[in-house]
Amino acid sequence: MTCPQTFVFILVSICVFSRNTDGCSEIKKRNSWGAVNANEQTKLVQNPPPLVIVHHSATRSCNSQDDCKKLVSSIQHYHIFTNGWSDIGYNFLIGSEGTIYEGRGWGLIGAHAVGFNNNSIGICLIGNLQDNSPSEVQLSSLKSLIACGVSTGKIHRNYTLIGHRQVSSTLCPGDKLYNILKNMPRFEPQPL
């Protein structure tokens, strides 16, 4: 049986205009990248969290979903088996190709910024962003993910955006990314 052209046009139109542009539908779940089960999960003390802390992985970048999935899995294994953490440290990671990968996810305490994990979401852009700039699609996904969190009540609507170096003695999130963050909405140069 064939569909009339108008029916096909309507279906295509529905797909085009119903696409979620706030980043919520674009998150790759843990099972898609082969995550091992967390040893422990603890809910955020302050939820929705008022703080978004941005990191870089300080690793090589990844430019395909297959490569990024392997790298996210590798980061999780390092965090669990070398650092002794209960799971991957970040709530979300973003590949150089723009894909958003669920780490610990929404509403859970991460292990990404000592002293600030209870009331923050940690988002890691994959790559060494000290000397290399993040890709445009990576930055677009960061903005979409934050918009998703705000629109669904998973990030406080009056959140503060900071780089990891503002709360810890580290180069993270790298000079190139940090200089970009300073020009993003809700960035706070003096968070404390």
Steps between C-alpha positions, in 0.01 A plus 500: 500500500635844418428817693360805330758777454316736732516239777876461452538881500306525827719233663818674387367833624416354840851354530667825398293730721479277807879455530611589850759778476575537870744205511276271704435247226861500389655343812654156445408285797757307702417166339580644156867549589540182706506648850563266788255529790580761762609364837294769670264785407419794725244769424603865488460687827372805314275403211464659254865597533587870474849439363622369163871417504669447164805277456719360225617140500865596431510197268508472125184611324261262324332565169254215454239346727682166501827666601329720760316207657832319546657810651207560740521135607875539552444810715246309710740210550776741606272676747376174654806274491782753537340783701279263700183702435157337488442601136615738229553840662297717262125527462536541122776494237497657155704356213684711245234387251233662719334191648392530863576190709328433831751456781340487843203686356255748650438535872803303619813613681806479278871482582626789292560798733589431864284705734247583226367163392191517725346797320631487144483329165839415348522513121822385333597592145718221364844608385800696618365854491805666648657561159217380272164670460180301543306437181203723418268199516641412843422852627154486343433171681618651829250783461224255399568276799483793741176618332361147540585500870339838557186426294439169681578634849819295537720812517386803699369771269732754668805273477859621504747379236867456593813318391654234723811717565285749688441254785816290487872540436501365143536610138163337427301577284802618302584855393324482163170376645519725806537810283183398314309431824576854620280631217209261552173597671490458878882468531612623841861624524495501884280207606600511867 
